[in-house]
Amino acid sequence: MTGTTVDEAIRAAAAEGRRTIVIGPVPSLAKLYDEFAAKLHFPGHFGHNLDALYDCLLDYALALNDPVTLVWVLDPQAKGIDVDEVCGILEDVENYASSGKGKTAPFTARVLD
């Protein structure tokens, strides 16, 4: 979402009746995992890798009862983050959660740079 600020993203989500959770900006992949885990209350066994991020994020999304928009704010100076890979995970989780397979989850993700 180039050209959108965090405040604009939060206001847009609120206008749709959605709660917003902001992730980042963070300086490293390790901090990104830590922030996801803390803000989304991942279980203690969260593995701090991309597969575990997908699994825990999907579990989080499928457990939602109220609509949530996750906003990931990129840090252009961050080290070791494969932005395309993480964006792919966010997109996959959003698509699966809204696909009707199992419970339809009110989860969306936005990436701000």
Steps between C-alpha positions, in 0.01 A plus 500: 500500500745762385398852597291391796597588856441285803237747622320483165505121506363496855225748411405299190481178702297672773256632238442135402448401864838329522755500781857572387821342620819676388820299457827688461699667388768266634874485428540125443327173424545386861321814623226447242435151637506637855247771414262261325524261795438772760223690325310194375562293814666210322558189713827455686609231256496747206807402298617844380521394135286557192317166522412562863392856415259363240363234735451732798363784290249265338394364840461860621292600196274196518432559870378858447144593576526872429656650186868589523733675259868435553721787378866418449713816480822431313836632614715558189812458714391163647749216479423148386129539421384352170209740450359302208499180704326658800251677270429165338426348840266786589322466167473121529355524850253768396393299194461175693319668788248653261465200269217331685718199587399445857400818677510820296727730697467879505875550441673735258863608473651819360866586444615861517833621375 
